[in-house]
Amino acid sequence: MNALASPASLKGVLSAREAAAFLAEGFRRGGNEVHELPIADGGEGTADVLGGRVLARVRVSDAFGRPREAPIRSLPGGTAVVEAADAIPLDPRRLDPLAASSRGLGELIAEVEADRLLVCLGGTANVDGGAGLREVLPELPAPTTVLCDALVPLRDAALRFAPQKGATPEQIGLLERRLAAMDELAPYAELPGAGAAGGLGAALAALGAVLVPGAREVLERLCFRDRVREASLVVTGEGTVDATTATGKAPGEALRICLEEGVRCLLFGGRVAVDLPGAETVALSGDPAQAADDLVALGERLSRQA
C-alpha cells in the first residue's frame, strides 16, 4: 500500500499537520509506505499547510476589542497571507455575535506590505458583514485573493453560521436584517463565499478582492491531484463529518478528486453525522483526549488490512 495521509484539522483538538503525523505513525507501524499532505479549506490552519512563514506579528483587536497579536505570513513566491481566525477567532468562552466585530482583521490587513495578498476566511466570531473591517480599511494594500471556507451567499451568513457563534433564533433574524440593510454590499451579496466569516467575503469583494473556493484553491496549490494519482489509498477527515463536508470543506474536495481519479478514499470523523457517497466512512471515538491515539490506531488498522 502507498497511502496518502491528508486530513484537515480537528478544530480545537489537532492541527491538520498533527493529524497527518499521527495517521502516518500508524501506517509506518504496520510497515506501509505513507506520505503526509495535510489539507485545509481556506479557514484557520491554511497558511500552515501552504508552508507560510511568519514575517511579522501585529497588535490587533479581537472581535470584542481585546488586544492580541496576529501574524502576517509569507508564502513561497512572496505572497503575503493572513488568516481571519488569527485576528478575530471564535472563542467558545465568549459568544456574542451581535457585538462581535471584524475590526481586527482590517487592522491586520492594513499592515501588509506585499505585491499580492491571500486572505483566509473561516473560524471567526463575527456576523457583522465586515462593518468593523471597513471602518479601518478603506482600500486593500495589494491585489487580493480571498479563500472562502464556505461558499454561501451573504443572506445565508446568519442562518447557517450564527447559531454556532451563540445566536438565538431571535438574534438570527436581527442579524439577517442587519446584513440585508448593508446597501454597499448588495452588488456582491450573491457571490459564492459572500457570506463566509460572517459576511467578510462580501466586504472584501466590495474592496476589490476576488473570492475563490478555499478548499479547491488550497488543494490545487498543494498539487493534491498529482499526489492522489501516486497513491493506492487516501485517508482524509475532520472533526465532524456532516452535510457541510461535501459543500466546500477540504475533506469533501479531497473525496471528489479521489472519485474522479478512481483512487480509494477513506473519510474519518471524530463524529460522523452523514455518510458521503463514494467514501468509506469511519467514526473515531469522539473523545478529543483520544484523538491522537484514534488516528494512530486507524493508520495501524488500515496498514494491517493491506
N, C-alpha and C positions, 0 to 999 in steps of 0.2 A: 504493500500500500504506500502511495505517496499522498500524504494528507496535507491540506491547507487549513491552518487554524486562523479563521478570520471572524472573530466575534466583534460586536460593538461593545460599548461599555455596559456594565450593570450599574446603573446610576446610583451613586451614593454608596456603592459597595466595592466595585473593582473598575479600574480604567480598562479600556479596550486592550491596551498593551499588556496589562497584568493578566487579564482573562486569557489572552492568546498564549502567554507564557505558561500558565497553569495547564491549559489544554495540551500544549506541546510537551510538557513534562510527562503527562500521562502517556502520550503516544510513544515517547522515547523509552519509557519504562518497558513498554511492550515490544521494543526493538524495531519500530517502524520509522520510516523517514517522514519528517513533518517540517513544514515551513510556516513561519509566523507572519501574518499580514493583518494586523488589527485594522478595523474599519470604523467609519463614523458617518453621520448623516448631515453634517453641517452644523450641528449644535456643539455642546461642550465636548472637549477632547479632540476636536477636528484638527486643530493646529498640531497637536502631538502626533497623530497618526500620519500627518503630512510631512513630518520632520522639521517643524518650525523650531527656531532657536530664539531665545529671549534677547531682544535688543535693548529694551528699556522697561522700567516699571513706572507707572503713572499713578499719582494720587487722584482718586476719583470719589464720587459719592455713590453709595449703593442705592438700591431702589427706595430707601427711606431716609436718605440724606446722611447716612453714617459714612465716615471716611474709610476707604480701603485702597489697596494697591491692585492694579490690574496690568498685565504685561502687554507690550507690543512685541510681536514676534516677526521674524523674517523667514520666508521660505527660500529654498534653493532657487536662485534666479533673481532674488531681490524683492519679490512681492512682500509687502507688509501684510500681516494678518492679525486681526483682533477677534476675540470671542465675546459676544454679548454677556454670556454667563460669567465671564471673569469680572465684569463690572457691576451687573445688576442681577445676581443669581437668585434663583428661587430658594428661599430658606424656610424649611418647614417650621422653624421656631417663630416666624412671623409671616403670616399670610393675610395680606390686606390689599387686594387688587384695586380697590378704589383709590388708595393712597399711593400705591407703588408707581415710581417714576422711572423713565428711561434716560434721565438726565446724565447719569454716569457714563453711559455708552457714548453719548455725544462728547463728553469731556475727554474720553479716551481717544476717540477718532480725531478730535481736534489737535491732538499732539502728534499725529502720524506725519512723518516726512518720508515719502517714498514716491516712486513713479507709478506704482499700482497698489491697490488695496483690496484685500479679501476680508469681508465681514461675515462672521459665522453667527447665525441666529438660532436660538433654542435655549431652553433651561432658564428662562428669565422670570422675574416676579411680576412684571408689569402687564397691564392691558390698557395702555394709555395712547395707543395709536402713534407712538413716537413723539408725543407732545413735549415731553421733557427734553428729549434729544434735540428737537427742532428749536428749542429756546436757546441752546448754546452752540448749535452747529448750523450756521446759515448756508454753508456750502461744504462739499466734500473736498478733502485735501488732494485727491488724486482720482483717476478713473477707478471706479469701484464695482466689484462683483460681490453680490450677496448670496451666500449659501443658505437656503431655507430648509429647515428640518421638517417643515410641514407645508404642503402645497395648497393651503386653503385660501380662499378669498377673504377680504377684510371682514365681511359680515359674519364669518364663522369664528372669528378670533375669540369672542367672548363665550359663545355657546360651547365650542369644542374644548377650550383650554382654561377658561376662568375657573371652573369648579376645582381643578387640581391646584389652583392658586388661592383657594379659600373662599371663592364667591358663593353666596347663597343664590337660590333661584331669583329672588327679587333683585339682587345685585347684578346678576347676569343680564336681566332686562335693562337695567340702568346703564351698564357698560355697553350694551348693544346700541342703545340710543346715543350714547356719548360718541361712539365711533362713527355712527351714521351721520352725525351732525358736523363732522370734520370735512367741510366742503373742499378744502385744499387737497384732500386725499381721494376725492371721488374719481378723478381720472385714472387712478391706479388701483381702485378697490377690487376689481375683478381679476387682477393678475394672480396667477398661481404663486402662492407664497406671500401675498399681500398681508394675510393675517398672521404670518409667522411671528413668534415672540411678541404677542400682544399688539400686533399691528405695526411693528417696526419695519416689516417688509415694505408696506405701502409708504411709510415715512421716508425710507431710504430711496425708494423708487422716485418719489417726488423730488428728491435732491439730485436725481440723475443716475442713480445706481442701476445696475442690471441684476434682476433676480433670476437665480437658476436653482434647479432641484439639487439640494445639498448632497444627498447620497449618491446620485448619479455623477455629479462633478467629482466628488472625493474618489469614488471607485475608478473613474477614468484617470485621474491624476496618479493613482496607485497602480495603474496598468493591471487592474484586477482580472479582466477577461483573459489576458495573456497568461496570468498565473493559474487561472482555473483550467485552461487548456493543458497545463502540465500536470494536473492533479488527477487522482482517481477518486478522491473524496474531499469535499469542502465542508467544514464544520463552522457554522455561524450561529448567532443568537444574541440575546439581550436579556435584560432583567425580566421584562414581561412581554410575552408574545400574545398580541391581541389583534383586533381588526386594523389598527393603525400600522402594524408591522409591514403590511403589504401596500401601504399608501404613503410612501416617501421615506420610510425608515431604512437604514443601511442593511439589516439582515434581509428585508424583503427585496431590495435591489440585488443583493448577492444571490438570493434564490432565483430571481428572474434570469440572471446571467447564466447560472448553472443549468437551468432548464433549457435555455437556448443552446448551450454548448453540449448538452447531453451528459453532464457530469453529476454524479450522485451528490446530494446536498442533505446534510443533517442540520436541523434547526433546534437549538435548545432554548429554554427559558427558565428563569427562576420560578416563574409562574406562567402557565400556558392556558390562555382563555379560549383560543381557537386553534384548529389545525389548518395550516395553509396547504392548498393543493400543490402536489409535486414535491413536498418536503417530508422527510422522516422527522417527526417532531418528538422531542424528549423533554420532559419536565424534570428540573432539578428538585432538590429538597424544598426550596422556597425559603430556607433559613439563611439570611445574609451572612451569619457567622460561619456557615458551612460552604459558602460559595466556592472558595478556592479548592477545598477538598473535593467538592462535587465535580469540578471541572477536571481535576487530575484523574478522578475515578472514571469520568466519561471518556477521556482520552485513552486510559488503560483498557477499558472495556472494548472500545472500538478497535484498538490495536490487537487485542486477543481474538476478536471475531475475524480479523483479517487473516 
